[in-house]
Amino acid sequence: MNFEKLAKTAQSLIADHRGILATDESTGTIKNRFDGIGVVSTADSRRDYREMLFRTKGVGQFISGAILYDETIRQKSANGISLVRVMKAEKIQPGIKVDSGAKPLAGARGETVTEGLDGLNERVAEYVKLGATFAKWRAVINIGRNIPSSYAIHTNAHALARYARICQEGGLVPIVEPEVLMDGGHDIVRCQEVTEQTLTAVFNELNLHGVRLEGILLKPNMVISGKKHAKQASTKEIAQRTLECFRRTVPSAVPGIVFLSGGQSMHDATANLNAMNAMGPSPWKLGFSYGRALQEGPLKAWLGKPKNVPAAQKSLLLRARLNSVACKGSYRPAMEKAVQKK
């Protein structure tokens, strides 16, 4: 394990108020998104869409890396250049999703465990050869009646730690993603309770597995009300409770926390990140690793039509820029229109 290189890579991904673009949707997930804009999902259309994102001029000022799906890291652009080279030309580091998804957990109705550890050593070695510098593994924790169970939390924490150790041994910075879903009718207090339980278990397992915390990034949910709860928490309360939660559970050795958007609107994801950074210095850099909250605008602008590429790229650049500003705690809603006019 080249610890110094891992730590340097982790730091580079959160440097200069930049964040990470998540483009690692499975074939099924991106088909659903393409269905919503009337585009047929094929290998070529998926490539065209992602290539458009990666070729956005100037986006590397605000985006440090992009998480890829297995198909994407192997694809070439329309003119025959590998997408990895396209990304690197814009100063975007390639990352790779290495899990095989959340599957039903035996003996735990309504709960899942993320699989994909079999053969991971070999896949990590291959992805390094393909140009990846970091990886991602997502664990899913549901809140519902009598769940999550300690069994589900600890099973997923154990898998995350095994993944992280394998990645570090193979030369990839692991992004550790334990996501407490915002689905359901729970309030923000319940979300905070479960998030604290989950993060405590995750870091216990990471320590047991000898994972070097300086060479990871944490990608968690924000502490937020369930989508079906009657009273949605304010931006201020989300920021306060999220910071309180992480100060209780996340060691200061972790260089950065890159939040997932988790179903928030693109505006809410930016505003909530900004509120946390505006509350003063934290032990870690607070950034973003958004999927839908960065892609929602570009996807709607693109519609699968080459003539719409400039508008879609402008939309991505806007959201990336505003989230970068939010990393400084300087975002204001009025910037949405002001930046758009530039």
C-alpha positions as CSV (number, residue, x, y, z in Angstrom):
1,M,0.0,0.0,0.0
2,N,1.5,3.3,-1.1
3,F,-0.1,5.4,1.7
4,E,1.4,8.7,0.7
5,K,0.0,8.4,-2.8
6,L,-3.4,7.4,-1.5
7,A,-3.5,10.4,0.8
8,K,-2.3,12.8,-1.9
9,T,-5.1,11.5,-4.3
10,A,-7.7,11.9,-1.6
11,Q,-6.6,15.4,-1.0
12,S,-6.6,16.3,-4.7
13,L,-10.2,15.2,-5.0
14,I,-11.3,17.8,-2.5
15,A,-8.8,20.6,-3.3
16,D,-9.8,24.0,-4.4
17,H,-13.5,23.7,-3.5
18,R,-14.1,21.1,-6.2
19,G,-16.4,18.1,-6.0
20,I,-17.2,14.8,-7.7
21,L,-19.7,14.1,-10.5
22,A,-21.4,10.8,-10.0
23,T,-22.1,9.2,-13.5
24,D,-22.1,5.6,-12.4
25,E,-25.8,4.8,-13.0
26,S,-26.4,1.2,-13.8
27,T,-27.7,0.4,-17.3
28,G,-31.2,0.0,-15.8
29,T,-31.1,3.3,-13.9
30,I,-29.9,5.4,-16.8
31,K,-32.5,3.8,-19.0
32,N,-35.2,5.1,-16.6
33,R,-33.7,8.5,-16.8
34,F,-33.5,8.4,-20.6
35,D,-37.1,7.2,-20.7
36,G,-38.1,10.4,-18.9
37,I,-36.7,12.5,-21.8
38,G,-37.7,10.2,-24.6
39,V,-34.2,8.9,-25.5
40,V,-33.6,5.2,-26.3
41,S,-30.8,3.9,-24.0
42,T,-28.1,2.2,-26.1
43,A,-24.4,1.9,-25.6
44,D,-23.9,4.8,-28.0
45,S,-26.5,7.1,-26.5
46,R,-25.1,6.5,-23.0
47,R,-21.6,7.2,-24.3
48,D,-22.8,10.4,-26.1
49,Y,-24.4,11.7,-23.0
50,R,-21.5,11.0,-20.7
51,E,-19.0,12.2,-23.2
52,M,-20.9,15.5,-23.4
53,L,-20.6,15.9,-19.7
54,F,-16.9,15.2,-19.6
55,R,-16.1,17.5,-22.5
56,T,-17.7,20.5,-20.9
57,K,-15.0,23.2,-21.2
58,G,-13.9,24.6,-17.8
59,V,-15.8,22.1,-15.7
60,G,-12.5,20.9,-14.3
61,Q,-12.3,24.1,-12.3
62,F,-15.2,22.8,-10.2
63,I,-15.3,19.0,-10.7
64,S,-12.2,17.0,-9.6
65,G,-13.4,13.6,-10.5
66,A,-16.2,11.5,-12.0
67,I,-17.4,8.1,-10.9
68,L,-17.9,5.8,-13.8
69,Y,-19.8,2.6,-14.5
70,D,-17.9,-0.4,-15.8
71,E,-19.2,0.1,-19.3
72,T,-18.1,3.8,-19.3
73,I,-14.5,3.3,-18.2
74,R,-14.0,0.9,-21.2
75,Q,-15.7,3.1,-23.8
76,K,-14.2,5.3,-26.5
77,S,-15.6,8.7,-27.6
78,A,-17.3,9.1,-30.9
79,N,-14.0,10.0,-32.5
80,G,-12.1,7.0,-31.0
81,I,-10.5,8.5,-27.9
82,S,-11.0,6.7,-24.6
83,L,-13.4,8.5,-22.3
84,V,-10.7,8.3,-19.6
85,R,-8.4,10.4,-21.8
86,V,-11.3,12.8,-22.5
87,M,-11.8,13.3,-18.8
88,K,-8.2,13.7,-18.0
89,A,-7.9,16.4,-20.7
90,E,-10.4,18.4,-18.6
91,K,-8.5,17.6,-15.4
92,I,-11.2,15.2,-14.2
93,Q,-9.9,12.1,-12.4
94,P,-11.6,8.8,-13.3
95,G,-13.3,6.8,-10.5
96,I,-15.2,3.6,-10.7
97,K,-18.2,2.0,-9.0
98,V,-17.1,-1.5,-7.9
99,D,-20.1,-2.9,-6.0
100,S,-22.7,-5.0,-7.7
101,G,-25.7,-3.4,-6.0
102,A,-27.8,-3.9,-2.9
103,K,-29.5,-7.3,-2.6
104,P,-32.0,-8.6,0.0
105,L,-30.3,-9.5,3.2
106,A,-31.1,-13.0,4.4
107,G,-33.1,-13.0,7.6
108,A,-33.9,-9.2,7.5
109,R,-37.1,-8.4,5.7
110,G,-37.0,-5.0,4.0
111,E,-33.2,-4.7,4.4
112,T,-30.3,-5.1,2.0
113,V,-26.6,-5.8,1.9
114,T,-24.4,-4.6,-0.9
115,E,-22.5,-7.3,-2.8
116,G,-19.5,-7.4,-5.0
117,L,-16.5,-8.5,-2.9
118,D,-15.9,-11.7,-4.9
119,G,-13.1,-11.0,-7.4
120,L,-12.7,-7.5,-6.2
121,N,-8.9,-7.7,-5.9
122,E,-8.7,-8.6,-9.6
123,R,-11.1,-6.0,-10.7
124,V,-9.3,-3.3,-8.8
125,A,-6.1,-4.2,-10.5
126,E,-7.8,-4.0,-13.9
127,Y,-9.4,-0.6,-13.1
128,V,-6.1,0.8,-12.1
129,K,-4.7,-0.3,-15.5
130,L,-7.7,1.4,-17.2
131,G,-6.8,4.7,-15.4
132,A,-9.0,4.8,-12.3
133,T,-7.6,6.6,-9.2
134,F,-10.5,6.1,-6.9
135,A,-13.5,3.8,-6.3
136,K,-17.0,3.8,-4.8
137,W,-19.1,1.3,-2.9
138,R,-22.6,2.2,-1.8
139,A,-24.3,0.6,1.2
140,V,-28.1,1.3,1.6
141,I,-29.7,1.7,5.0
142,N,-33.5,1.9,5.1
143,I,-35.6,3.5,7.8
144,G,-38.9,1.9,8.5
145,R,-41.0,0.0,11.0
146,N,-38.5,-1.8,13.3
147,I,-35.6,-1.1,10.8
148,P,-32.8,-0.7,10.4
149,S,-31.6,-3.6,12.5
150,S,-28.2,-3.7,14.1
151,Y,-27.6,-6.8,11.9
152,A,-28.1,-4.9,8.7
153,I,-26.0,-1.9,9.8
154,H,-23.1,-4.1,10.8
155,T,-23.3,-6.4,7.8
156,N,-23.1,-3.4,5.5
157,A,-20.4,-1.7,7.6
158,H,-18.3,-4.9,7.4
159,A,-18.6,-5.1,3.6
160,L,-17.7,-1.4,3.3
161,A,-14.5,-1.9,5.3
162,R,-13.5,-5.0,3.4
163,Y,-14.0,-3.1,0.1
164,A,-12.0,-0.1,1.4
165,R,-9.0,-2.3,2.5
166,I,-9.0,-4.1,-0.8
167,C,-9.0,-0.8,-2.7
168,Q,-6.2,0.7,-0.7
169,E,-4.1,-2.4,-1.1
170,G,-4.7,-2.2,-4.9
171,G,-3.9,1.5,-5.2
172,L,-7.4,3.1,-5.3
173,V,-8.8,5.7,-2.9
174,P,-12.0,4.2,-1.6
175,I,-15.1,6.4,-1.4
176,V,-17.0,5.0,1.5
177,E,-20.7,5.5,0.9
178,P,-23.2,4.5,3.7
179,E,-26.5,6.0,2.6
180,V,-29.4,6.3,5.0
181,L,-32.2,6.8,2.6
182,M,-34.5,9.8,2.8
183,D,-37.5,7.7,1.7
184,G,-40.3,7.2,4.2
185,G,-42.2,9.2,6.8
186,H,-39.5,9.5,9.5
187,D,-38.6,12.9,11.0
188,I,-35.1,14.4,11.0
189,V,-34.4,13.3,14.6
190,R,-34.8,9.6,13.5
191,C,-32.6,10.2,10.5
192,Q,-29.9,11.6,12.8
193,E,-30.2,8.7,15.2
194,V,-29.8,6.1,12.4
195,T,-27.0,8.0,10.6
196,E,-25.0,8.2,13.9
197,Q,-25.5,4.5,14.5
198,T,-24.4,3.7,10.9
199,L,-21.3,5.9,10.9
200,T,-20.2,4.6,14.3
201,A,-20.4,1.0,13.0
202,V,-18.6,1.9,9.7
203,F,-15.7,3.6,11.4
204,N,-15.4,0.7,13.9
205,E,-15.1,-1.7,11.0
206,L,-12.7,0.5,9.1
207,N,-10.4,0.6,12.1
208,L,-10.6,-3.2,12.6
209,H,-9.7,-3.7,9.0
210,G,-6.7,-1.4,9.2
211,V,-8.0,1.1,6.6
212,R,-5.9,4.3,6.6
213,L,-8.4,7.0,7.1
214,E,-6.2,9.7,5.5
215,G,-6.6,7.8,2.3
216,I,-10.4,7.6,2.1
217,L,-13.3,10.0,1.4
218,L,-16.7,9.6,3.1
219,K,-19.8,10.0,1.0
220,P,-22.8,10.1,3.4
221,N,-26.3,11.3,3.3
222,M,-27.2,14.6,4.9
223,V,-29.3,14.4,8.0
224,I,-32.7,15.3,6.6
225,S,-36.4,14.6,7.1
226,G,-38.0,11.6,5.3
227,K,-39.7,12.6,2.0
228,K,-43.1,11.6,3.3
229,H,-42.8,13.3,6.7
230,A,-45.4,16.1,7.2
231,K,-42.9,18.6,8.4
232,Q,-39.7,19.1,6.4
233,A,-36.7,20.5,8.3
234,S,-35.3,23.9,7.4
235,T,-31.9,24.3,5.7
236,K,-30.5,25.6,9.0
237,E,-31.7,22.6,11.0
238,I,-30.4,20.2,8.4
239,A,-27.0,21.9,8.5
240,Q,-26.9,22.0,12.3
241,R,-27.9,18.3,12.8
242,T,-25.7,17.0,10.0
243,L,-22.6,18.7,11.5
244,E,-23.5,17.6,15.0
245,C,-23.9,14.0,13.7
246,F,-20.5,14.0,12.0
247,R,-18.6,15.6,14.8
248,R,-19.8,12.8,17.0
249,T,-18.9,10.0,14.6
250,V,-16.3,10.9,12.0
251,P,-12.6,11.0,12.9
252,S,-10.7,14.2,12.0
253,A,-8.2,12.0,10.1
254,V,-10.7,11.7,7.3
255,P,-9.7,14.4,4.8
256,G,-13.1,15.1,3.3
257,I,-16.8,14.4,3.4
258,V,-18.4,14.6,-0.1
259,F,-22.1,14.5,0.4
260,L,-24.6,12.6,-1.8
261,S,-27.7,14.4,-2.8
262,G,-29.9,11.4,-2.1
263,G,-33.0,12.6,-3.9
264,Q,-32.9,16.3,-2.9
265,S,-33.6,18.8,-5.6
266,M,-30.5,20.4,-7.2
267,H,-31.3,23.7,-5.4
268,D,-31.8,22.1,-2.0
269,A,-28.6,20.1,-2.3
270,T,-26.6,23.3,-3.0
271,A,-28.3,25.3,-0.3
272,N,-27.8,22.7,2.4
273,L,-24.1,22.2,1.5
274,N,-23.6,25.9,1.7
275,A,-25.3,26.2,5.1
276,M,-22.9,23.7,6.6
277,N,-19.8,25.4,5.2
278,A,-21.2,28.9,6.3
279,M,-21.3,27.6,9.9
280,G,-17.5,27.8,10.2
281,P,-14.5,25.5,9.9
282,S,-15.0,21.8,10.3
283,P,-12.4,19.1,11.0
284,W,-12.8,17.9,7.4
285,K,-13.5,19.6,4.0
286,L,-17.2,19.5,3.2
287,G,-17.9,18.9,-0.5
288,F,-20.2,17.2,-2.9
289,S,-20.4,14.0,-4.9
290,Y,-23.8,14.5,-6.6
291,G,-25.5,12.5,-9.4
292,R,-29.0,13.8,-10.0
293,A,-28.4,17.1,-8.4
294,L,-25.7,17.8,-11.0
295,Q,-27.3,16.0,-14.0
296,E,-30.9,17.0,-13.7
297,G,-30.5,20.3,-15.7
298,P,-28.1,18.9,-18.3
299,L,-30.3,15.9,-18.9
300,K,-33.4,18.0,-19.5
301,A,-31.5,20.4,-21.8
302,W,-29.9,17.7,-23.8
303,L,-32.9,15.5,-24.8
304,G,-30.6,13.3,-26.9
305,K,-30.1,16.0,-29.6
306,P,-26.6,17.2,-30.8
307,K,-27.9,20.7,-31.2
308,N,-28.7,20.9,-27.5
309,V,-25.1,20.0,-26.3
310,P,-24.0,23.6,-25.7
311,A,-27.1,24.3,-23.5
312,A,-26.7,21.1,-21.6
313,Q,-23.0,21.8,-21.0
314,K,-23.8,25.3,-19.8
315,S,-26.3,23.8,-17.4
316,L,-23.7,21.4,-15.9
317,L,-21.1,24.2,-15.6
318,L,-23.6,26.4,-13.8
319,R,-24.5,23.7,-11.2
320,A,-20.9,22.7,-10.7
321,R,-19.9,26.3,-10.2
322,L,-22.6,27.0,-7.7
323,N,-21.8,23.9,-5.7
324,S,-18.1,24.9,-5.7
325,V,-19.3,28.3,-4.3
326,A,-21.3,26.4,-1.7
327,C,-18.1,24.6,-0.6
328,K,-16.9,28.1,0.4
329,G,-20.1,28.9,2.3
330,S,-20.7,31.8,-0.1
331,Y,-23.7,30.6,-2.2
332,R,-26.8,32.8,-2.5
333,P,-30.0,31.9,-4.3
334,A,-29.7,35.1,-6.4
335,M,-26.6,33.6,-8.0
336,E,-28.7,31.1,-9.9
337,K,-29.8,33.7,-12.4
338,A,-26.7,35.9,-12.2
339,V,-24.4,33.0,-13.1
340,Q,-26.8,31.8,-15.8
341,K,-26.5,35.1,-17.6
342,K,-22.7,34.8,-18.0
